[in-house]
């Protein structure tokens, strides 16, 4: 599923790049119980303007009732890389 989401959001220009970590273990509270699961983590690079559409697409493709979707702003970065990201999602 993670690779499919990555391919779709990049092909639809909702993201410039997606890193896929294939094995992470998550511990979380869900419906009153502490749960543990092996999951796949996606780090998706996009712009603020593309966030609403990206979130809709991820929710549509993802199998979870409530997929994790967090925004971590980039305080700084290589100007050339940030330009590439912006150009890739237009």
C-alpha positions as CSV (number, residue, x, y, z in Angstrom):
1,X,0.0,0.0,0.0
2,X,2.8,2.5,0.9
3,X,4.5,2.1,-2.5
4,X,1.1,2.6,-4.3
5,X,0.4,5.8,-2.3
6,X,3.9,7.1,-3.1
7,X,3.5,6.4,-6.8
8,X,0.0,7.9,-7.1
9,X,0.8,11.1,-5.2
10,X,4.0,11.7,-7.2
11,X,2.3,10.9,-10.5
12,X,-0.5,13.3,-9.7
13,X,2.0,16.0,-8.8
14,X,0.7,16.2,-5.3
15,X,4.2,15.4,-4.0
16,X,7.7,15.9,-5.4
17,X,9.2,12.9,-3.6
18,X,8.1,10.2,-1.1
19,X,10.4,8.3,1.2
20,X,9.1,4.9,2.1
21,X,10.3,3.3,5.4
22,X,9.0,-0.2,5.1
23,X,9.3,-1.3,8.7
24,X,8.4,0.8,11.7
25,X,6.7,-0.3,14.9
26,X,4.0,1.9,16.3
27,X,2.5,1.9,19.7
28,X,-0.7,3.9,20.1
29,X,-4.0,4.2,21.9
30,X,-7.0,3.2,19.7
31,X,-10.6,2.9,20.9
32,X,-9.6,2.7,24.5
33,X,-6.8,0.1,24.1
34,X,-3.1,0.3,23.7
35,X,-2.2,-1.3,20.4
36,X,1.0,-2.2,18.6
37,X,1.5,-2.6,14.9
38,X,4.2,-2.9,12.2
39,X,3.5,-0.2,9.7
40,X,5.1,1.6,6.8
41,X,6.1,5.3,7.2
42,X,5.8,7.7,4.3
43,X,7.6,11.1,4.4
44,X,6.0,13.1,1.6
45,X,7.6,16.3,0.3
46,X,5.1,18.9,-1.0
47,X,4.0,22.5,-0.7
48,X,1.5,24.1,1.6
49,X,-0.8,24.8,-1.5
50,X,-1.0,21.1,-2.3
51,X,-1.7,19.9,1.3
52,X,-5.5,19.7,1.1
53,X,-5.5,17.7,-2.1
54,X,-2.7,15.5,-0.9
55,X,-4.5,14.7,2.3
56,X,-7.7,13.8,0.4
57,X,-5.8,11.5,-1.9
58,X,-3.9,9.7,1.0
59,X,-7.2,9.2,2.9
60,X,-8.8,7.8,-0.2
61,X,-6.0,5.3,-0.9
62,X,-5.2,4.3,2.7
63,X,-6.8,1.3,4.4
64,X,-7.0,2.8,7.9
65,X,-10.1,4.4,9.3
66,X,-7.9,7.2,10.5
67,X,-4.5,7.4,8.8
68,X,-1.8,9.5,10.4
69,X,-1.3,12.7,8.4
70,X,1.0,15.3,10.1
71,X,2.5,18.4,8.6
72,X,6.1,19.2,9.6
73,X,7.1,22.5,8.1
74,X,10.6,22.9,6.7
75,X,12.2,25.8,8.6
76,X,15.2,25.8,6.2
77,X,16.6,23.8,3.4
78,X,18.6,23.9,0.2
79,X,17.2,26.7,-2.0
80,X,17.7,24.5,-5.1
81,X,15.9,21.5,-3.5
82,X,13.0,23.6,-2.3
83,X,12.7,25.1,-5.8
84,X,12.7,21.6,-7.2
85,X,9.9,20.6,-4.8
86,X,7.8,23.6,-5.8
87,X,8.3,23.0,-9.5
88,X,7.5,19.3,-9.2
89,X,4.1,19.8,-7.7
90,X,2.8,22.5,-10.1
